Amino acid sequence: MSQTLPATTDAPALHIPVLEIHGLAVQYRTIADTIDAVRDVSLTINRGERVAIVGESGSGKSTTAHAIVQLLASQASIVRGSIRFNGTDLVGAARNTVRAVRGRRIGLVPQDPTVSLNPVKRIGTQVAEVLIIHGLADRKTAETAAVEALRRAGLPEPELRAAQYPHELSGGMRQRVLIAIAIIGGPDLIIADEPTSALDVTVQRQILDHLDELAAETGMSVLLITHDLGIAADRADRIVVMSEGVVVEQGTPAEVLSRPSHPYTRALIAAAPSLNAAGDVDRELAPLAEDIRARVFGGAPGDPFTVRDRPAAATGFDDHAPDVLVLNNLVKDFPGPRGAGRNVNRAVADVSFSVPRGQTFALVGESGSGKTTTARLALRLDDATSGQVLFDGRDITTARGRELRELRRRIQLVHQNPYASLNPRLTISQIITDPLIAHGLGSGAERRARAAELVDVVALPATVLGRRPAELSGGQRQRVAIARALAVNPELLVLDEPVSALDVSIQAQILGLLASLQQSLGLSYLFISHDLAVVRQIAHRVGVMRLGELVEVGDVADVFRSPTHDYTRALLDAIPGRSTPLAIP
Amino acid sequence: MTRYITRRLAQAIGVLWAAYTVSFLVLYALPGDPAKLIAGPDATDITPAQLDALRAEFGLDKPLIVQYVDRLLGLMRGDLGQSLPTGRPVSDLIGEALPSTIQIAALGLLLAIIFGAGLAILATFSRNQALSRLLFSLPPLGVAIPGFWFALLLIQWFSFGIPLFPAVGNVGFASTVLPAITLALPTGATIAQLLSKSLTNTLREPYIDTVRAKGAGPARVHFRHALRNAALPALTVTGLIVGQLLSGTVVAETVFSRPGLGRVTATAVAQQDIPLVQGIVLFAAGVFVVTNLLVDLIYPLLDPRIVIGRPRVARVQAGVPA
């Protein structure tokens, strides 16, 4: 693997290295053993160059970024290698040397802007602090400079913002504050660690565009850490692909995307939803047994989990089956802030759509668009202010008691975050049998047998049954969550951002599993997502929500090919990777 | 703001009323004849007629519900009633005992904060692993040591061993030191435990990494950023700490033979002096309520996310991004 690659024609690199990492290895020590998070990383960033490290969680990309500024967790240490910044090796350098570099010479833009600012200090003070720490300004001039830095970071009304506290700003605005903190010292290098993964796609684009402009303006180098190959392809002069602590490939976006030499890179490209064409969920990724239908639905004599009163149409294989879920003119108001008069906050405004049986309806929108509230109304977890919810042709808007409990059996929910939605104290077997116990289905032995069956259906080994969630990976946990939802034989699954907390290759596997389950079981999905690229792969119909309103509804192919609403077009344009001028193999 | 304080005061009255009701029920359910208590242990030759006269004088012959309402009405007028054995007003007895108790409680709180917070800061600040582990293990020990035993040890060391402080009495500042240390031990340990845990968690927050990435040294990270955030959870239990101090005075004042609220409490309970015990319960409840109100008023000054009169929950429900 070569140290420095020739700059491409459009790269402004001047071949003066700002950062040279050589043979870096970082180890995490736990009580039980040591983990090699980074095993061998060598890379160079030239002046004015934008380099992206791409990899999945656990690939060591974030650890590498934090090693550069020596901000590793306390149990981690650099065991080998050198990190030369402007000629000085930061590994083993005195604390003061490293501190003089941090904030002044290297700016760090952290991952999640919502938790990366001190909640009890004013924005202006936090930005100005960099100058005060490095003795670049006194208290008064620093405040003025902070307002200017906020302006340069693209924050509107910077004077007003400087006097505000972090919680008064949106996520995107907070990320601009963090960019202001990173640039105010006039650094040579900005390290941006997944700077936009917590933000909406349109905001993500604005932030990254702005970072690019700033870099071009000041000639600083950028090290962008991302899991999204699409973003890397759009933004970087050079892409470094990492896997399991090792750099497996590096080169220009054109080289890496069109002629990937390493199998891992090829897998990453294949899995990246933003780089893929429509409707090509790889069903091969989740091979399912032939008899899955009989196993999930039951039907053997005496099977306590068989749904007896289910209409024939409810299996979703009847083309003339009525829509499983119909929402008519749904409205949900939340009371406004107290003391602000009688105003209300309308979270869902006159939303109507239907979920065809056996198909997937995707609800797309950015945070605050009301998509999750709509799903909660459909699930009857919240009551609508007005409007109607029909399930299987029956009005369930005001269902209660027995009727509602029966409904809970027929509609199941899979949450966004598999790290938070599974009780950490229960074993996987207990988690999956929990809904069966809640509905009083089967005996103890029968429930355990069913858990074993379901684990197999979602392609997990039987050995996971006795384990607890903490021992499983994110993708495995989401499979458990799906198995739990399937336990009571539901007809409709509400999937609330089911893959957004997962790595791209895992995303592809879970989407594949969902698609094949739908095929074999005739399930209907209400799929909530902010990610259009994911929606394009899984959904049949799509509804775009904005500020509580459904601005566009249609077949996925139509909406993606010819969106009618401006907002839909803006969302589509913001998908990273679309500007890549390459034919993806 | 005014509306908020009005609402909180109404709640405070509710709490006091509940404290009165519960203490009334518990105390009157106790076995024993209050009239005999009034007459005193030496009055062996008292006649039933004289006991009846005493009952009538203190209103003990009336039905329980009437006594309950009578005393409640008295409370509303600020009358806590009379002590049974001495016949003196309860408010006088509490008022006389209070100054001496406030002295040791205030000094105890001060010592507890200085040493508790100091230990927590030192434990999280220290780069020496062994030292920090030792410091982290001290608070549970401090909570576990029995107060009366620790008080006796202090007397053994600093009154008889090295005669620095008097073993008994309430004359001068020197007499407050040992009782105050006795009070400070469990309280300081509680503060140290809470604050060190809270500081450890705060120092793992991503925004602390942001501060480090600015180039800040450990002192700035600790004192300018982590401490204020870490103090918030500790502030929540201030009411608990005040309660701990008050109950601690019972032991401290008894061991050091100091007059004070703790001693008065111990005596009142031993003599089944129902009005006095009830008066002390109400006083303690009042202190608790006032402390918590003050804490809630101070909170918004330390944490800008908290706005008085608007609970956080309402905003979250409204779907407004926090």
Chai-1 contact restraints between the chains, C-beta under 6 A:
chainA,res_idxA,chainB,res_idxB,connection_type,confidence,min_distance_angstrom,max_distance_angstrom,comment,restraint_id
A,L71,B,D209,contact,1.0,0.0,6.0,A-B,restraint_1
A,L71,B,R212,contact,1.0,0.0,6.0,A-B,restraint_2
A,R99,B,G215,contact,1.0,0.0,6.0,A-B,restraint_3
A,R102,B,A213,contact,1.0,0.0,6.0,A-B,restraint_4
A,R102,B,G215,contact,1.0,0.0,6.0,A-B,restraint_5
A,G103,B,K214,contact,1.0,0.0,6.0,A-B,restraint_6
A,G103,B,G215,contact,1.0,0.0,6.0,A-B,restraint_7
A,L108,B,A213,contact,1.0,0.0,6.0,A-B,restraint_8
A,P110,B,P206,contact,1.0,0.0,6.0,A-B,restraint_9
A,P110,B,T210,contact,1.0,0.0,6.0,A-B,restraint_10
A,V115,B,P206,contact,1.0,0.0,6.0,A-B,restraint_11
A,S116,B,P206,contact,1.0,0.0,6.0,A-B,restraint_12
A,S116,B,Y207,contact,1.0,0.0,6.0,A-B,restraint_13
A,S116,B,T210,contact,1.0,0.0,6.0,A-B,restraint_14
A,L117,B,Y207,contact,1.0,0.0,6.0,A-B,restraint_15
A,N118,B,Y207,contact,1.0,0.0,6.0,A-B,restraint_16
A,N118,B,H225,contact,1.0,0.0,6.0,A-B,restraint_17
A,P119,B,R305,contact,1.0,0.0,6.0,A-B,restraint_18
A,V120,B,R228,contact,1.0,0.0,6.0,A-B,restraint_19
A,V120,B,N229,contact,1.0,0.0,6.0,A-B,restraint_20
A,V120,B,D303,contact,1.0,0.0,6.0,A-B,restraint_21
A,E129,B,K214,contact,1.0,0.0,6.0,A-B,restraint_22
A,V130,B,K214,contact,1.0,0.0,6.0,A-B,restraint_23
A,I133,B,K214,contact,1.0,0.0,6.0,A-B,restraint_24
A,I133,B,G215,contact,1.0,0.0,6.0,A-B,restraint_25
A,I133,B,A216,contact,1.0,0.0,6.0,A-B,restraint_26
A,H134,B,G215,contact,1.0,0.0,6.0,A-B,restraint_27
A,Y165,B,P304,contact,1.0,0.0,6.0,A-B,restraint_28
A,H167,B,R305,contact,1.0,0.0,6.0,A-B,restraint_29
A,H167,B,A322,contact,1.0,0.0,6.0,A-B,restraint_30
A,F334,B,Q317,contact,1.0,0.0,6.0,A-B,restraint_31
A,F334,B,A318,contact,1.0,0.0,6.0,A-B,restraint_32
A,F334,B,G319,contact,1.0,0.0,6.0,A-B,restraint_33
A,R338,B,R310,contact,1.0,0.0,6.0,A-B,restraint_34
A,N345,B,A318,contact,1.0,0.0,6.0,A-B,restraint_35
A,A347,B,G319,contact,1.0,0.0,6.0,A-B,restraint_36
